């Protein structure tokens, strides 16, 4: 979170890595290289809460093998989805996760921050968190674009980003890790529609500890499946923040007595 300001969190991670002797040995020094990406959530946070070096360092200290929270926590706190109708129709996004153990013993885990322009769908296309119209319910953006193309879809909505991080103990080369990240990126297309639009700044990373022999092909196929599951996990566990309703709350409002309008488009 925190837009470009949030990139400063990587400084804290670098400091922790340096203290642990981690990094690339350049001869003169061991330099930690910490890639970072952020989502734009200043419209929710009011530009008052954004991560910096202290939060990055604290995250390293708090790292644990124990289960972690998902939904409206961490980078998912200010995430929103379904922007085709602007702020009047959007839903809460969130932080989602999914993991699987492969037959060869390797583990693949995916963490996703869902802040997409598009809506989140289940298999089959039903929207579970996305643009909401009081009369029609969840609006499928592709249908809406065909019926009433928005003139300025970016106006007033800020930026839109879905971040994907694949972590595995499989032994992957740098090139193979890049291939897995690319496959995981395509996985979110199974849960977000539309995805990778000119209004989105999506990116995927892959971290491989290299302790288990495995196949980049298998890891990538599984990572793509998990990426879609993690996207849905993030919005299903989201809670309302600063008046932005969740997809579950939007759906429940459709079942109120006296509301007879059909759901969806």
Secondary structure in CASP SS format (residue, H / E / C, confidence):
PFRMAT SS
TARGET T0000
AUTHOR 0000-0000-0000
METHOD secondary structure of the structure
MODEL  1
X C 1.00
X C 1.00
X H 1.00
X H 1.00
X H 1.00
X H 1.00
X H 1.00
X H 1.00
X H 1.00
X H 1.00
X H 1.00
X H 1.00
X H 1.00
X H 1.00
X H 1.00
X H 1.00
X H 1.00
X H 1.00
X H 1.00
X C 1.00
X C 1.00
X C 1.00
X C 1.00
X E 1.00
X E 1.00
X C 1.00
X C 1.00
X C 1.00
X C 1.00
X E 1.00
X E 1.00
X C 1.00
X C 1.00
X C 1.00
X C 1.00
X C 1.00
X C 1.00
X C 1.00
X C 1.00
X C 1.00
X C 1.00
X H 1.00
X H 1.00
X H 1.00
X H 1.00
X C 1.00
X C 1.00
X C 1.00
X C 1.00
X C 1.00
X C 1.00
X C 1.00
X H 1.00
X H 1.00
X H 1.00
X H 1.00
X H 1.00
X H 1.00
X H 1.00
X H 1.00
X H 1.00
X H 1.00
X C 1.00
X C 1.00
X C 1.00
X C 1.00
X C 1.00
X C 1.00
X C 1.00
X C 1.00
X E 1.00
X C 1.00
X C 1.00
X H 1.00
X H 1.00
X H 1.00
X C 1.00
X C 1.00
X C 1.00
X E 1.00
X E 1.00
X C 1.00
X C 1.00
X C 1.00
X C 1.00
X C 1.00
X C 1.00
X C 1.00
X C 1.00
X C 1.00
X E 1.00
X E 1.00
X C 1.00
X E 1.00
X E 1.00
X E 1.00
X E 1.00
X E 1.00
X E 1.00
X E 1.00
X E 1.00
X C 1.00
X C 1.00
X C 1.00
X C 1.00
X C 1.00
X E 1.00
X E 1.00
X E 1.00
X E 1.00
X E 1.00
X E 1.00
X E 1.00
X E 1.00
X E 1.00
X C 1.00
X C 1.00
X C 1.00
X E 1.00
X E 1.00
X E 1.00
X C 1.00
X C 1.00
X C 1.00
X C 1.00
X C 1.00
X E 1.00
X E 1.00
X E 1.00
X C 1.00
X C 1.00
X E 1.00
X E 1.00
X C 1.00
X C 1.00
X C 1.00
X E 1.00
X E 1.00
X C 1.00
X C 1.00
X H 1.00
X H 1.00
X H 1.00
X H 1.00
X H 1.00
X H 1.00
X H 1.00
X C 1.00
X C 1.00
X C 1.00
X C 1.00
X C 1.00
X C 1.00
X C 1.00
X C 1.00
X C 1.00
X C 1.00
X C 1.00
X C 1.00
X E 1.00
X E 1.00
X E 1.00
X E 1.00
X E 1.00
X E 1.00
X E 1.00
X E 1.00
X E 1.00
X E 1.00
X E 1.00
X C 1.00
X C 1.00
X C 1.00
X H 1.00
X H 1.00
X H 1.00
X H 1.00
X H 1.00
X H 1.00
X H 1.00
X H 1.00
X H 1.00
X H 1.00
X H 1.00
X H 1.00
X H 1.00
X H 1.00
X H 1.00
X H 1.00
X H 1.00
X C 1.00
X E 1.00
X E 1.00
X C 1.00
X C 1.00
X C 1.00
X C 1.00
X C 1.00
X C 1.00
X E 1.00
X C 1.00
X C 1.00
X E 1.00
X E 1.00
X E 1.00
X E 1.00
X E 1.00
X E 1.00
X E 1.00
X E 1.00
X E 1.00
X E 1.00
X C 1.00
X C 1.00
X C 1.00
X H 1.00
X H 1.00
X H 1.00
X H 1.00
X H 1.00
X H 1.00
X H 1.00
X H 1.00
X H 1.00
X H 1.00
X H 1.00
X H 1.00
X H 1.00
X H 1.00
X H 1.00
X H 1.00
X H 1.00
X H 1.00
X H 1.00
X H 1.00
X H 1.00
X C 1.00
X C 1.00
X C 1.00
X C 1.00
X E 1.00
X C 1.00
X C 1.00
X E 1.00
X C 1.00
X C 1.00
X H 1.00
X H 1.00
X H 1.00
X H 1.00
X H 1.00
X H 1.00
X H 1.00
X C 1.00
X C 1.00
X C 1.00
X C 1.00
X C 1.00
X C 1.00
X C 1.00
X C 1.00
X C 1.00
X C 1.00
X C 1.00
X C 1.00
END
